[in-house]
């Protein structure tokens, strides 16, 4: 894996992007996007070494280079892991603060309230 913070790697990445570009990149357009007073000549001058690197990459690797294969590494087992995975915790349902009343209990409570009101 490249060290992306390394300036040399960043330069090589920019050259690879230029090499992979299928469409023509205009320095005038780049200068417009870049802003800050950049001109065609300043962009061309700054990117010249990268364009040379890009051309060298195309010459060395051809038009469609293959990326490196990803190396798969086996997962490390944790201590005490028997391959079954860790045991799952039981999910307890929260208990209701009040027990649900049956229909007959509700009717009984309503009758008592009516008696108290009279």
Phi and psi restraints in degrees (range 20) as a CNS / XPLOR table:
assign (resid 1 and name C) (resid 2 and name N)
       (resid 2 and name CA) (resid 2 and name C) 1.0 -67.5 20.0 2
assign (resid 2 and name N) (resid 2 and name CA)
       (resid 2 and name C) (resid 3 and name N) 1.0 154.1 20.0 2
assign (resid 2 and name C) (resid 3 and name N)
       (resid 3 and name CA) (resid 3 and name C) 1.0 -88.9 20.0 2
assign (resid 3 and name N) (resid 3 and name CA)
       (resid 3 and name C) (resid 4 and name N) 1.0 97.2 20.0 2
assign (resid 3 and name C) (resid 4 and name N)
       (resid 4 and name CA) (resid 4 and name C) 1.0 -66.7 20.0 2
assign (resid 4 and name N) (resid 4 and name CA)
       (resid 4 and name C) (resid 5 and name N) 1.0 -15.6 20.0 2
assign (resid 4 and name C) (resid 5 and name N)
       (resid 5 and name CA) (resid 5 and name C) 1.0 -83.5 20.0 2
assign (resid 5 and name N) (resid 5 and name CA)
       (resid 5 and name C) (resid 6 and name N) 1.0 -13.3 20.0 2
assign (resid 5 and name C) (resid 6 and name N)
       (resid 6 and name CA) (resid 6 and name C) 1.0 -73.3 20.0 2
assign (resid 6 and name N) (resid 6 and name CA)
       (resid 6 and name C) (resid 7 and name N) 1.0 129.2 20.0 2
assign (resid 6 and name C) (resid 7 and name N)
       (resid 7 and name CA) (resid 7 and name C) 1.0 -62.2 20.0 2
assign (resid 7 and name N) (resid 7 and name CA)
       (resid 7 and name C) (resid 8 and name N) 1.0 -37.2 20.0 2
assign (resid 7 and name C) (resid 8 and name N)
       (resid 8 and name CA) (resid 8 and name C) 1.0 -63.9 20.0 2
assign (resid 8 and name N) (resid 8 and name CA)
       (resid 8 and name C) (resid 9 and name N) 1.0 -39.2 20.0 2
assign (resid 8 and name C) (resid 9 and name N)
       (resid 9 and name CA) (resid 9 and name C) 1.0 -66.4 20.0 2
assign (resid 9 and name N) (resid 9 and name CA)
       (resid 9 and name C) (resid 10 and name N) 1.0 -39.2 20.0 2
assign (resid 9 and name C) (resid 10 and name N)
       (resid 10 and name CA) (resid 10 and name C) 1.0 -63.9 20.0 2
assign (resid 10 and name N) (resid 10 and name CA)
       (resid 10 and name C) (resid 11 and name N) 1.0 -40.6 20.0 2
assign (resid 10 and name C) (resid 11 and name N)
       (resid 11 and name CA) (resid 11 and name C) 1.0 -64.0 20.0 2
assign (resid 11 and name N) (resid 11 and name CA)
       (resid 11 and name C) (resid 12 and name N) 1.0 -42.7 20.0 2
assign (resid 11 and name C) (resid 12 and name N)
       (resid 12 and name CA) (resid 12 and name C) 1.0 -65.1 20.0 2
assign (resid 12 and name N) (resid 12 and name CA)
       (resid 12 and name C) (resid 13 and name N) 1.0 -36.4 20.0 2
assign (resid 12 and name C) (resid 13 and name N)
       (resid 13 and name CA) (resid 13 and name C) 1.0 -63.5 20.0 2
assign (resid 13 and name N) (resid 13 and name CA)
       (resid 13 and name C) (resid 14 and name N) 1.0 -44.7 20.0 2
assign (resid 13 and name C) (resid 14 and name N)
       (resid 14 and name CA) (resid 14 and name C) 1.0 -61.5 20.0 2
assign (resid 14 and name N) (resid 14 and name CA)
       (resid 14 and name C) (resid 15 and name N) 1.0 -41.8 20.0 2
assign (resid 14 and name C) (resid 15 and name N)
       (resid 15 and name CA) (resid 15 and name C) 1.0 -63.7 20.0 2
assign (resid 15 and name N) (resid 15 and name CA)
       (resid 15 and name C) (resid 16 and name N) 1.0 -38.7 20.0 2
assign (resid 15 and name C) (resid 16 and name N)
       (resid 16 and name CA) (resid 16 and name C) 1.0 -66.1 20.0 2
assign (resid 16 and name N) (resid 16 and name CA)
       (resid 16 and name C) (resid 17 and name N) 1.0 -38.0 20.0 2
assign (resid 16 and name C) (resid 17 and name N)
       (resid 17 and name CA) (resid 17 and name C) 1.0 -63.4 20.0 2
assign (resid 17 and name N) (resid 17 and name CA)
       (resid 17 and name C) (resid 18 and name N) 1.0 -44.1 20.0 2
assign (resid 17 and name C) (resid 18 and name N)
       (resid 18 and name CA) (resid 18 and name C) 1.0 -64.9 20.0 2
assign (resid 18 and name N) (resid 18 and name CA)
       (resid 18 and name C) (resid 19 and name N) 1.0 -37.5 20.0 2
assign (resid 18 and name C) (resid 19 and name N)
       (resid 19 and name CA) (resid 19 and name C) 1.0 -68.2 20.0 2
assign (resid 19 and name N) (resid 19 and name CA)
       (resid 19 and name C) (resid 20 and name N) 1.0 -35.5 20.0 2
assign (resid 19 and name C) (resid 20 and name N)
       (resid 20 and name CA) (resid 20 and name C) 1.0 -80.1 20.0 2
assign (resid 20 and name N) (resid 20 and name CA)
       (resid 20 and name C) (resid 21 and name N) 1.0 -17.3 20.0 2
assign (resid 20 and name C) (resid 21 and name N)
       (resid 21 and name CA) (resid 21 and name C) 1.0 -60.9 20.0 2
assign (resid 21 and name N) (resid 21 and name CA)
       (resid 21 and name C) (resid 22 and name N) 1.0 120.9 20.0 2
assign (resid 21 and name C) (resid 22 and name N)
       (resid 22 and name CA) (resid 22 and name C) 1.0 -85.6 20.0 2
assign (resid 22 and name N) (resid 22 and name CA)
       (resid 22 and name C) (resid 23 and name N) 1.0 -25.7 20.0 2
assign (resid 22 and name C) (resid 23 and name N)
       (resid 23 and name CA) (resid 23 and name C) 1.0 -98.6 20.0 2
assign (resid 23 and name N) (resid 23 and name CA)
       (resid 23 and name C) (resid 24 and name N) 1.0 157.5 20.0 2
assign (resid 23 and name C) (resid 24 and name N)
       (resid 24 and name CA) (resid 24 and name C) 1.0 -72.9 20.0 2
assign (resid 24 and name N) (resid 24 and name CA)
       (resid 24 and name C) (resid 25 and name N) 1.0 131.8 20.0 2
assign (resid 24 and name C) (resid 25 and name N)
       (resid 25 and name CA) (resid 25 and name C) 1.0 -102.0 20.0 2
assign (resid 25 and name N) (resid 25 and name CA)
       (resid 25 and name C) (resid 26 and name N) 1.0 124.6 20.0 2
assign (resid 25 and name C) (resid 26 and name N)
       (resid 26 and name CA) (resid 26 and name C) 1.0 -98.3 20.0 2
assign (resid 26 and name N) (resid 26 and name CA)
       (resid 26 and name C) (resid 27 and name N) 1.0 135.9 20.0 2
assign (resid 26 and name C) (resid 27 and name N)
       (resid 27 and name CA) (resid 27 and name C) 1.0 -66.9 20.0 2
assign (resid 27 and name N) (resid 27 and name CA)
       (resid 27 and name C) (resid 28 and name N) 1.0 -30.4 20.0 2
assign (resid 27 and name C) (resid 28 and name N)
       (resid 28 and name CA) (resid 28 and name C) 1.0 -64.8 20.0 2
assign (resid 28 and name N) (resid 28 and name CA)
       (resid 28 and name C) (resid 29 and name N) 1.0 -42.5 20.0 2
assign (resid 28 and name C) (resid 29 and name N)
       (resid 29 and name CA) (resid 29 and name C) 1.0 -66.2 20.0 2
assign (resid 29 and name N) (resid 29 and name CA)
       (resid 29 and name C) (resid 30 and name N) 1.0 -42.5 20.0 2
assign (resid 29 and name C) (resid 30 and name N)
       (resid 30 and name CA) (resid 30 and name C) 1.0 -61.3 20.0 2
assign (resid 30 and name N) (resid 30 and name CA)
       (resid 30 and name C) (resid 31 and name N) 1.0 -43.1 20.0 2
assign (resid 30 and name C) (resid 31 and name N)
       (resid 31 and name CA) (resid 31 and name C) 1.0 -60.6 20.0 2
assign (resid 31 and name N) (resid 31 and name CA)
       (resid 31 and name C) (resid 32 and name N) 1.0 -39.4 20.0 2
assign (resid 31 and name C) (resid 32 and name N)
       (resid 32 and name CA) (resid 32 and name C) 1.0 -63.8 20.0 2
assign (resid 32 and name N) (resid 32 and name CA)
       (resid 32 and name C) (resid 33 and name N) 1.0 -44.0 20.0 2
assign (resid 32 and name C) (resid 33 and name N)
       (resid 33 and name CA) (resid 33 and name C) 1.0 -68.0 20.0 2
assign (resid 33 and name N) (resid 33 and name CA)
       (resid 33 and name C) (resid 34 and name N) 1.0 -38.6 20.0 2
assign (resid 33 and name C) (resid 34 and name N)
       (resid 34 and name CA) (resid 34 and name C) 1.0 -67.4 20.0 2
assign (resid 34 and name N) (resid 34 and name CA)
       (resid 34 and name C) (resid 35 and name N) 1.0 -40.7 20.0 2
assign (resid 34 and name C) (resid 35 and name N)
       (resid 35 and name CA) (resid 35 and name C) 1.0 70.9 20.0 2
assign (resid 35 and name N) (resid 35 and name CA)
       (resid 35 and name C) (resid 36 and name N) 1.0 -151.4 20.0 2
assign (resid 35 and name C) (resid 36 and name N)
       (resid 36 and name CA) (resid 36 and name C) 1.0 52.2 20.0 2
assign (resid 36 and name N) (resid 36 and name CA)
       (resid 36 and name C) (resid 37 and name N) 1.0 34.1 20.0 2
assign (resid 36 and name C) (resid 37 and name N)
       (resid 37 and name CA) (resid 37 and name C) 1.0 78.0 20.0 2
assign (resid 37 and name N) (resid 37 and name CA)
       (resid 37 and name C) (resid 38 and name N) 1.0 12.2 20.0 2
assign (resid 37 and name C) (resid 38 and name N)
       (resid 38 and name CA) (resid 38 and name C) 1.0 -69.9 20.0 2
assign (resid 38 and name N) (resid 38 and name CA)
       (resid 38 and name C) (resid 39 and name N) 1.0 139.2 20.0 2
assign (resid 38 and name C) (resid 39 and name N)
       (resid 39 and name CA) (resid 39 and name C) 1.0 -114.6 20.0 2
assign (resid 39 and name N) (resid 39 and name CA)
       (resid 39 and name C) (resid 40 and name N) 1.0 172.3 20.0 2
assign (resid 39 and name C) (resid 40 and name N)
       (resid 40 and name CA) (resid 40 and name C) 1.0 -55.1 20.0 2
assign (resid 40 and name N) (resid 40 and name CA)
       (resid 40 and name C) (resid 41 and name N) 1.0 -48.3 20.0 2
assign (resid 40 and name C) (resid 41 and name N)
       (resid 41 and name CA) (resid 41 and name C) 1.0 -65.0 20.0 2
assign (resid 41 and name N) (resid 41 and name CA)
       (resid 41 and name C) (resid 42 and name N) 1.0 -39.1 20.0 2
assign (resid 41 and name C) (resid 42 and name N)
       (resid 42 and name CA) (resid 42 and name C) 1.0 -68.1 20.0 2
assign (resid 42 and name N) (resid 42 and name CA)
       (resid 42 and name C) (resid 43 and name N) 1.0 -39.5 20.0 2
assign (resid 42 and name C) (resid 43 and name N)
       (resid 43 and name CA) (resid 43 and name C) 1.0 -68.0 20.0 2
assign (resid 43 and name N) (resid 43 and name CA)
       (resid 43 and name C) (resid 44 and name N) 1.0 -45.8 20.0 2
assign (resid 43 and name C) (resid 44 and name N)
       (resid 44 and name CA) (resid 44 and name C) 1.0 -58.7 20.0 2
assign (resid 44 and name N) (resid 44 and name CA)
       (resid 44 and name C) (resid 45 and name N) 1.0 -44.1 20.0 2
assign (resid 44 and name C) (resid 45 and name N)
       (resid 45 and name CA) (resid 45 and name C) 1.0 -64.3 20.0 2
assign (resid 45 and name N) (resid 45 and name CA)
       (resid 45 and name C) (resid 46 and name N) 1.0 -42.1 20.0 2
assign (resid 45 and name C) (resid 46 and name N)
       (resid 46 and name CA) (resid 46 and name C) 1.0 -71.9 20.0 2
assign (resid 46 and name N) (resid 46 and name CA)
       (resid 46 and name C) (resid 47 and name N) 1.0 -36.5 20.0 2
assign (resid 46 and name C) (resid 47 and name N)
       (resid 47 and name CA) (resid 47 and name C) 1.0 -87.6 20.0 2
assign (resid 47 and name N) (resid 47 and name CA)
       (resid 47 and name C) (resid 48 and name N) 1.0 -6.9 20.0 2
assign (resid 47 and name C) (resid 48 and name N)
       (resid 48 and name CA) (resid 48 and name C) 1.0 -53.7 20.0 2
assign (resid 48 and name N) (resid 48 and name CA)
       (resid 48 and name C) (resid 49 and name N) 1.0 -48.3 20.0 2
assign (resid 48 and name C) (resid 49 and name N)
       (resid 49 and name CA) (resid 49 and name C) 1.0 -62.8 20.0 2
assign (resid 49 and name N) (resid 49 and name CA)
       (resid 49 and name C) (resid 50 and name N) 1.0 -34.9 20.0 2
assign (resid 49 and name C) (resid 50 and name N)
       (resid 50 and name CA) (resid 50 and name C) 1.0 -70.7 20.0 2
assign (resid 50 and name N) (resid 50 and name CA)
       (resid 50 and name C) (resid 51 and name N) 1.0 -36.9 20.0 2
assign (resid 50 and name C) (resid 51 and name N)
       (resid 51 and name CA) (resid 51 and name C) 1.0 -67.0 20.0 2
assign (resid 51 and name N) (resid 51 and name CA)
       (resid 51 and name C) (resid 52 and name N) 1.0 -35.5 20.0 2
assign (resid 51 and name C) (resid 52 and name N)
       (resid 52 and name CA) (resid 52 and name C) 1.0 -66.4 20.0 2
assign (resid 52 and name N) (resid 52 and name CA)
       (resid 52 and name C) (resid 53 and name N) 1.0 -42.5 20.0 2
assign (resid 52 and name C) (resid 53 and name N)
       (resid 53 and name CA) (resid 53 and name C) 1.0 -60.9 20.0 2
assign (resid 53 and name N) (resid 53 and name CA)
       (resid 53 and name C) (resid 54 and name N) 1.0 -41.6 20.0 2
assign (resid 53 and name C) (resid 54 and name N)
       (resid 54 and name CA) (resid 54 and name C) 1.0 -62.7 20.0 2
assign (resid 54 and name N) (resid 54 and name CA)
       (resid 54 and name C) (resid 55 and name N) 1.0 -42.5 20.0 2
assign (resid 54 and name C) (resid 55 and name N)
       (resid 55 and name CA) (resid 55 and name C) 1.0 -64.8 20.0 2
assign (resid 55 and name N) (resid 55 and name CA)
       (resid 55 and name C) (resid 56 and name N) 1.0 -38.5 20.0 2
assign (resid 55 and name C) (resid 56 and name N)
       (resid 56 and name CA) (resid 56 and name C) 1.0 -64.3 20.0 2
assign (resid 56 and name N) (resid 56 and name CA)
       (resid 56 and name C) (resid 57 and name N) 1.0 -39.7 20.0 2
assign (resid 56 and name C) (resid 57 and name N)
       (resid 57 and name CA) (resid 57 and name C) 1.0 -62.4 20.0 2
assign (resid 57 and name N) (resid 57 and name CA)
       (resid 57 and name C) (resid 58 and name N) 1.0 -43.3 20.0 2
assign (resid 57 and name C) (resid 58 and name N)
       (resid 58 and name CA) (resid 58 and name C) 1.0 -62.7 20.0 2
assign (resid 58 and name N) (resid 58 and name CA)
       (resid 58 and name C) (resid 59 and name N) 1.0 -41.3 20.0 2
assign (resid 58 and name C) (resid 59 and name N)
       (resid 59 and name CA) (resid 59 and name C) 1.0 -66.2 20.0 2
assign (resid 59 and name N) (resid 59 and name CA)
       (resid 59 and name C) (resid 60 and name N) 1.0 -40.4 20.0 2
assign (resid 59 and name C) (resid 60 and name N)
       (resid 60 and name CA) (resid 60 and name C) 1.0 -74.8 20.0 2
assign (resid 60 and name N) (resid 60 and name CA)
       (resid 60 and name C) (resid 61 and name N) 1.0 -40.8 20.0 2
assign (resid 60 and name C) (resid 61 and name N)
       (resid 61 and name CA) (resid 61 and name C) 1.0 -106.2 20.0 2
assign (resid 61 and name N) (resid 61 and name CA)
       (resid 61 and name C) (resid 62 and name N) 1.0 -11.1 20.0 2
assign (resid 61 and name C) (resid 62 and name N)
       (resid 62 and name CA) (resid 62 and name C) 1.0 86.0 20.0 2
assign (resid 62 and name N) (resid 62 and name CA)
       (resid 62 and name C) (resid 63 and name N) 1.0 -170.7 20.0 2
assign (resid 62 and name C) (resid 63 and name N)
       (resid 63 and name CA) (resid 63 and name C) 1.0 -78.7 20.0 2
assign (resid 63 and name N) (resid 63 and name CA)
       (resid 63 and name C) (resid 64 and name N) 1.0 -34.5 20.0 2
assign (resid 63 and name C) (resid 64 and name N)
       (resid 64 and name CA) (resid 64 and name C) 1.0 -126.7 20.0 2
assign (resid 64 and name N) (resid 64 and name CA)
       (resid 64 and name C) (resid 65 and name N) 1.0 75.9 20.0 2
assign (resid 64 and name C) (resid 65 and name N)
       (resid 65 and name CA) (resid 65 and name C) 1.0 -71.9 20.0 2
assign (resid 65 and name N) (resid 65 and name CA)
       (resid 65 and name C) (resid 66 and name N) 1.0 148.8 20.0 2
assign (resid 65 and name C) (resid 66 and name N)
       (resid 66 and name CA) (resid 66 and name C) 1.0 -88.8 20.0 2
assign (resid 66 and name N) (resid 66 and name CA)
       (resid 66 and name C) (resid 67 and name N) 1.0 134.5 20.0 2
assign (resid 66 and name C) (resid 67 and name N)
       (resid 67 and name CA) (resid 67 and name C) 1.0 -70.5 20.0 2
assign (resid 67 and name N) (resid 67 and name CA)
       (resid 67 and name C) (resid 68 and name N) 1.0 161.8 20.0 2
assign (resid 67 and name C) (resid 68 and name N)
       (resid 68 and name CA) (resid 68 and name C) 1.0 -65.2 20.0 2
assign (resid 68 and name N) (resid 68 and name CA)
       (resid 68 and name C) (resid 69 and name N) 1.0 146.1 20.0 2
assign (resid 68 and name C) (resid 69 and name N)
       (resid 69 and name CA) (resid 69 and name C) 1.0 -73.1 20.0 2
assign (resid 69 and name N) (resid 69 and name CA)
       (resid 69 and name C) (resid 70 and name N) 1.0 140.5 20.0 2
assign (resid 69 and name C) (resid 70 and name N)
       (resid 70 and name CA) (resid 70 and name C) 1.0 -77.6 20.0 2
assign (resid 70 and name N) (resid 70 and name CA)
       (resid 70 and name C) (resid 71 and name N) 1.0 127.2 20.0 2
assign (resid 70 and name C) (resid 71 and name N)
       (resid 71 and name CA) (resid 71 and name C) 1.0 -88.9 20.0 2
assign (resid 71 and name N) (resid 71 and name CA)
       (resid 71 and name C) (resid 72 and name N) 1.0 116.3 20.0 2
assign (resid 71 and name C) (resid 72 and name N)
       (resid 72 and name CA) (resid 72 and name C) 1.0 -84.4 20.0 2
assign (resid 72 and name N) (resid 72 and name CA)
       (resid 72 and name C) (resid 73 and name N) 1.0 131.6 20.0 2
assign (resid 72 and name C) (resid 73 and name N)
       (resid 73 and name CA) (resid 73 and name C) 1.0 -112.3 20.0 2
assign (resid 73 and name N) (resid 73 and name CA)
       (resid 73 and name C) (resid 74 and name N) 1.0 137.9 20.0 2
assign (resid 73 and name C) (resid 74 and name N)
       (resid 74 and name CA) (resid 74 and name C) 1.0 -65.2 20.0 2
assign (resid 74 and name N) (resid 74 and name CA)
       (resid 74 and name C) (resid 75 and name N) 1.0 148.2 20.0 2
assign (resid 74 and name C) (resid 75 and name N)
       (resid 75 and name CA) (resid 75 and name C) 1.0 -70.8 20.0 2
assign (resid 75 and name N) (resid 75 and name CA)
       (resid 75 and name C) (resid 76 and name N) 1.0 141.9 20.0 2
assign (resid 75 and name C) (resid 76 and name N)
       (resid 76 and name CA) (resid 76 and name C) 1.0 -81.9 20.0 2
assign (resid 76 and name N) (resid 76 and name CA)
       (resid 76 and name C) (resid 77 and name N) 1.0 137.0 20.0 2
assign (resid 76 and name C) (resid 77 and name N)
       (resid 77 and name CA) (resid 77 and name C) 1.0 -82.5 20.0 2
assign (resid 77 and name N) (resid 77 and name CA)
       (resid 77 and name C) (resid 78 and name N) 1.0 145.2 20.0 2
assign (resid 77 and name C) (resid 78 and name N)
       (resid 78 and name CA) (resid 78 and name C) 1.0 -81.6 20.0 2
assign (resid 78 and name N) (resid 78 and name CA)
       (resid 78 and name C) (resid 79 and name N) 1.0 158.2 20.0 2
assign (resid 78 and name C) (resid 79 and name N)
       (resid 79 and name CA) (resid 79 and name C) 1.0 -60.2 20.0 2
assign (resid 79 and name N) (resid 79 and name CA)
       (resid 79 and name C) (resid 80 and name N) 1.0 131.5 20.0 2
assign (resid 79 and name C) (resid 80 and name N)
       (resid 80 and name CA) (resid 80 and name C) 1.0 81.3 20.0 2
assign (resid 80 and name N) (resid 80 and name CA)
       (resid 80 and name C) (resid 81 and name N) 1.0 4.9 20.0 2
assign (resid 80 and name C) (resid 81 and name N)
       (resid 81 and name CA) (resid 81 and name C) 1.0 -82.7 20.0 2
assign (resid 81 and name N) (resid 81 and name CA)
       (resid 81 and name C) (resid 82 and name N) 1.0 121.3 20.0 2
assign (resid 81 and name C) (resid 82 and name N)
       (resid 82 and name CA) (resid 82 and name C) 1.0 -99.1 20.0 2
assign (resid 82 and name N) (resid 82 and name CA)
       (resid 82 and name C) (resid 83 and name N) 1.0 12.7 20.0 2
assign (resid 82 and name C) (resid 83 and name N)
       (resid 83 and name CA) (resid 83 and name C) 1.0 90.2 20.0 2
assign (resid 83 and name N) (resid 83 and name CA)
       (resid 83 and name C) (resid 84 and name N) 1.0 -9.1 20.0 2
assign (resid 83 and name C) (resid 84 and name N)
       (resid 84 and name CA) (resid 84 and name C) 1.0 -86.9 20.0 2
assign (resid 84 and name N) (resid 84 and name CA)
       (resid 84 and name C) (resid 85 and name N) 1.0 -11.0 20.0 2
assign (resid 84 and name C) (resid 85 and name N)
       (resid 85 and name CA) (resid 85 and name C) 1.0 90.6 20.0 2
assign (resid 85 and name N) (resid 85 and name CA)
       (resid 85 and name C) (resid 86 and name N) 1.0 171.8 20.0 2
assign (resid 85 and name C) (resid 86 and name N)
       (resid 86 and name CA) (resid 86 and name C) 1.0 -80.2 20.0 2
assign (resid 86 and name N) (resid 86 and name CA)
       (resid 86 and name C) (resid 87 and name N) 1.0 149.3 20.0 2
assign (resid 86 and name C) (resid 87 and name N)
       (resid 87 and name CA) (resid 87 and name C) 1.0 -66.8 20.0 2
assign (resid 87 and name N) (resid 87 and name CA)
       (resid 87 and name C) (resid 88 and name N) 1.0 144.7 20.0 2
assign (resid 87 and name C) (resid 88 and name N)
       (resid 88 and name CA) (resid 88 and name C) 1.0 -91.3 20.0 2
assign (resid 88 and name N) (resid 88 and name CA)
       (resid 88 and name C) (resid 89 and name N) 1.0 144.4 20.0 2
assign (resid 88 and name C) (resid 89 and name N)
       (resid 89 and name CA) (resid 89 and name C) 1.0 -74.6 20.0 2
assign (resid 89 and name N) (resid 89 and name CA)
       (resid 89 and name C) (resid 90 and name N) 1.0 146.4 20.0 2
assign (resid 89 and name C) (resid 90 and name N)
       (resid 90 and name CA) (resid 90 and name C) 1.0 -75.9 20.0 2
assign (resid 90 and name N) (resid 90 and name CA)
       (resid 90 and name C) (resid 91 and name N) 1.0 136.6 20.0 2
assign (resid 90 and name C) (resid 91 and name N)
       (resid 91 and name CA) (resid 91 and name C) 1.0 -93.3 20.0 2
assign (resid 91 and name N) (resid 91 and name CA)
       (resid 91 and name C) (resid 92 and name N) 1.0 106.7 20.0 2
assign (resid 91 and name C) (resid 92 and name N)
       (resid 92 and name CA) (resid 92 and name C) 1.0 -83.3 20.0 2
assign (resid 92 and name N) (resid 92 and name CA)
       (resid 92 and name C) (resid 93 and name N) 1.0 134.7 20.0 2
assign (resid 92 and name C) (resid 93 and name N)
       (resid 93 and name CA) (resid 93 and name C) 1.0 -77.5 20.0 2
assign (resid 93 and name N) (resid 93 and name CA)
       (resid 93 and name C) (resid 94 and name N) 1.0 137.9 20.0 2
assign (resid 93 and name C) (resid 94 and name N)
       (resid 94 and name CA) (resid 94 and name C) 1.0 -64.9 20.0 2
assign (resid 94 and name N) (resid 94 and name CA)
       (resid 94 and name C) (resid 95 and name N) 1.0 138.4 20.0 2
assign (resid 94 and name C) (resid 95 and name N)
       (resid 95 and name CA) (resid 95 and name C) 1.0 -82.0 20.0 2
assign (resid 95 and name N) (resid 95 and name CA)
       (resid 95 and name C) (resid 96 and name N) 1.0 143.0 20.0 2
assign (resid 95 and name C) (resid 96 and name N)
       (resid 96 and name CA) (resid 96 and name C) 1.0 -71.5 20.0 2
assign (resid 96 and name N) (resid 96 and name CA)
       (resid 96 and name C) (resid 97 and name N) 1.0 144.1 20.0 2
assign (resid 96 and name C) (resid 97 and name N)
       (resid 97 and name CA) (resid 97 and name C) 1.0 -68.6 20.0 2
assign (resid 97 and name N) (resid 97 and name CA)
       (resid 97 and name C) (resid 98 and name N) 1.0 -32.6 20.0 2
assign (resid 97 and name C) (resid 98 and name N)
       (resid 98 and name CA) (resid 98 and name C) 1.0 -123.9 20.0 2
assign (resid 98 and name N) (resid 98 and name CA)
       (resid 98 and name C) (resid 99 and name N) 1.0 141.6 20.0 2
assign (resid 98 and name C) (resid 99 and name N)
       (resid 99 and name CA) (resid 99 and name C) 1.0 -72.3 20.0 2
assign (resid 99 and name N) (resid 99 and name CA)
       (resid 99 and name C) (resid 100 and name N) 1.0 142.4 20.0 2
assign (resid 99 and name C) (resid 100 and name N)
       (resid 100 and name CA) (resid 100 and name C) 1.0 -67.5 20.0 2
assign (resid 100 and name N) (resid 100 and name CA)
       (resid 100 and name C) (resid 101 and name N) 1.0 138.4 20.0 2
assign (resid 100 and name C) (resid 101 and name N)
       (resid 101 and name CA) (resid 101 and name C) 1.0 -90.9 20.0 2
assign (resid 101 and name N) (resid 101 and name CA)
       (resid 101 and name C) (resid 102 and name N) 1.0 145.5 20.0 2
assign (resid 101 and name C) (resid 102 and name N)
       (resid 102 and name CA) (resid 102 and name C) 1.0 -80.5 20.0 2
assign (resid 102 and name N) (resid 102 and name CA)
       (resid 102 and name C) (resid 103 and name N) 1.0 168.7 20.0 2
assign (resid 102 and name C) (resid 103 and name N)
       (resid 103 and name CA) (resid 103 and name C) 1.0 -61.5 20.0 2
assign (resid 103 and name N) (resid 103 and name CA)
       (resid 103 and name C) (resid 104 and name N) 1.0 -38.4 20.0 2
assign (resid 103 and name C) (resid 104 and name N)
       (resid 104 and name CA) (resid 104 and name C) 1.0 -68.8 20.0 2
assign (resid 104 and name N) (resid 104 and name CA)
       (resid 104 and name C) (resid 105 and name N) 1.0 -34.2 20.0 2
assign (resid 104 and name C) (resid 105 and name N)
       (resid 105 and name CA) (resid 105 and name C) 1.0 -67.9 20.0 2
assign (resid 105 and name N) (resid 105 and name CA)
       (resid 105 and name C) (resid 106 and name N) 1.0 -39.0 20.0 2
assign (resid 105 and name C) (resid 106 and name N)
       (resid 106 and name CA) (resid 106 and name C) 1.0 -64.7 20.0 2
assign (resid 106 and name N) (resid 106 and name CA)
       (resid 106 and name C) (resid 107 and name N) 1.0 -43.7 20.0 2
assign (resid 106 and name C) (resid 107 and name N)
       (resid 107 and name CA) (resid 107 and name C) 1.0 -62.3 20.0 2
assign (resid 107 and name N) (resid 107 and name CA)
       (resid 107 and name C) (resid 108 and name N) 1.0 -39.0 20.0 2
assign (resid 107 and name C) (resid 108 and name N)
       (resid 108 and name CA) (resid 108 and name C) 1.0 -64.0 20.0 2
assign (resid 108 and name N) (resid 108 and name CA)
       (resid 108 and name C) (resid 109 and name N) 1.0 -43.7 20.0 2
assign (resid 108 and name C) (resid 109 and name N)
       (resid 109 and name CA) (resid 109 and name C) 1.0 -63.8 20.0 2
assign (resid 109 and name N) (resid 109 and name CA)
       (resid 109 and name C) (resid 110 and name N) 1.0 -38.2 20.0 2
assign (resid 109 and name C) (resid 110 and name N)
       (resid 110 and name CA) (resid 110 and name C) 1.0 -66.4 20.0 2
assign (resid 110 and name N) (resid 110 and name CA)
       (resid 110 and name C) (resid 111 and name N) 1.0 -39.0 20.0 2
assign (resid 110 and name C) (resid 111 and name N)
       (resid 111 and name CA) (resid 111 and name C) 1.0 -63.6 20.0 2
assign (resid 111 and name N) (resid 111 and name CA)
       (resid 111 and name C) (resid 112 and name N) 1.0 -41.3 20.0 2
assign (resid 111 and name C) (resid 112 and name N)
       (resid 112 and name CA) (resid 112 and name C) 1.0 -64.2 20.0 2
assign (resid 112 and name N) (resid 112 and name CA)
       (resid 112 and name C) (resid 113 and name N) 1.0 -40.1 20.0 2
assign (resid 112 and name C) (resid 113 and name N)
       (resid 113 and name CA) (resid 113 and name C) 1.0 -64.9 20.0 2
assign (resid 113 and name N) (resid 113 and name CA)
       (resid 113 and name C) (resid 114 and name N) 1.0 -38.9 20.0 2
assign (resid 113 and name C) (resid 114 and name N)
       (resid 114 and name CA) (resid 114 and name C) 1.0 -65.5 20.0 2
assign (resid 114 and name N) (resid 114 and name CA)
       (resid 114 and name C) (resid 115 and name N) 1.0 -38.5 20.0 2
assign (resid 114 and name C) (resid 115 and name N)
       (resid 115 and name CA) (resid 115 and name C) 1.0 -66.2 20.0 2
assign (resid 115 and name N) (resid 115 and name CA)
       (resid 115 and name C) (resid 116 and name N) 1.0 -37.9 20.0 2
assign (resid 115 and name C) (resid 116 and name N)
       (resid 116 and name CA) (resid 116 and name C) 1.0 -68.4 20.0 2
assign (resid 116 and name N) (resid 116 and name CA)
       (resid 116 and name C) (resid 117 and name N) 1.0 -35.4 20.0 2
assign (resid 116 and name C) (resid 117 and name N)
       (resid 117 and name CA) (resid 117 and name C) 1.0 -69.4 20.0 2
assign (resid 117 and name N) (resid 117 and name CA)
       (resid 117 and name C) (resid 118 and name N) 1.0 -34.0 20.0 2
